[in-house]
Every structure is written in C-alpha cells, then in structure tokens.
Amino acid sequence: MRGCLYIGRSDCIIERFNTHYEYSHNRHLRRALRNPVGVIQFSWLLAEGQPQKHLEQQLIRSLHPLCNDIRYVTKEA
C-alpha cells in the first residue's frame, strides 16, 4: 500500500475527479490517476458547514498525502 494520494474538498466529487484527471494543475496527481501502480481506492467523508476546512487540514497533517501541494504543518514551540 502506497498511502494516501490526495485530500481535498468538493461540492461535486465526480466533477472534481474529472478535473484532476483531465487538466489538473497538480501534475503529480494527474499522473498518479492516469498511470496507477496497483489498485486505487477512493474514499470520501460527508461534512457540512465550517468543519470542512478544518477536517481537510487535519487529514492532510496526519496522512501526508503524496500529491497534495499544500502541507499543513503544526508549528512546534
């Protein structure tokens, strides 16, 4: 298992996938989707309201997705 490729938010997951597959600015994700090594599994969470961005940030911090351009890091004191 390679780990998590990408974490993001969307109102329409099908449109967002197609955007990444066809002409995403994220060349690493586009390459991973077009030329998978093994089986790619998709998962999603339904979240409403303000917690969406916070949840996305937490997941990126903890899972370290390979194709996310933005990395949220916890500042250590």
DARAQUI-V726780 format. One record per residue. N is the residue number from 1. PSI is psi in whole degrees, -180 to 180 (* if undefined). OMEGA is omega in radians with two decimals (none if undefined). Layout:
N & PSI & OMEGA
N & PSI & OMEGA
This chain:
1 & 131 & -3.07
2 & -21 & -3.09
3 & -173 & -3.08
4 & 132 & 3.12
5 & -45 & -2.99
6 & 144 & 3.03
7 & 131 & 3.13
8 & 170 & 3.14
9 & 151 & 3.11
10 & 149 & 3.02
11 & -26 & 3.12
12 & 103 & -3.03
13 & -34 & 3.13
14 & -45 & 3.10
15 & -41 & -3.13
16 & -42 & 3.09
17 & -49 & -3.13
18 & -38 & 3.10
19 & -47 & 3.13
20 & -39 & -3.09
21 & -42 & -3.03
22 & -52 & -2.99
23 & 40 & -3.14
24 & 144 & 3.02
25 & -16 & -3.12
26 & 90 & -3.04
27 & -30 & 3.14
28 & -44 & 3.12
29 & -43 & 3.13
30 & -43 & 3.13
31 & -42 & -3.14
32 & -37 & 3.13
33 & -39 & -3.10
34 & -31 & -3.09
35 & 68 & -3.07
36 & 148 & 3.01
37 & 105 & -3.07
38 & -158 & -3.08
39 & 134 & 3.05
40 & 129 & 3.09
41 & 140 & 3.13
42 & 139 & 3.07
43 & 152 & 3.07
44 & 157 & 3.08
45 & 139 & 3.04
46 & 123 & 3.14
47 & 138 & -3.13
48 & 146 & 3.03
49 & -157 & -3.04
50 & -33 & -3.06
51 & -13 & -3.07
52 & -53 & -3.10
53 & -42 & 3.13
54 & -43 & 3.11
55 & -44 & 3.11
56 & -46 & -3.14
57 & -44 & 3.12
58 & -43 & -3.13
59 & -40 & 3.11
60 & -42 & 3.11
61 & -42 & -3.02
62 & -33 & -3.06
63 & -16 & 3.13
64 & 63 & -3.10
65 & 139 & -3.04
66 & -31 & -3.02
67 & 5 & 3.08
68 & 128 & 3.09
69 & -39 & -3.10
70 & 130 & 3.09
71 & 122 & 3.06
72 & 120 & -3.14
73 & 149 & 3.09
74 & 125 & 3.13
75 & 128 & 3.12
76 & 138 & -3.11
77 & * & none
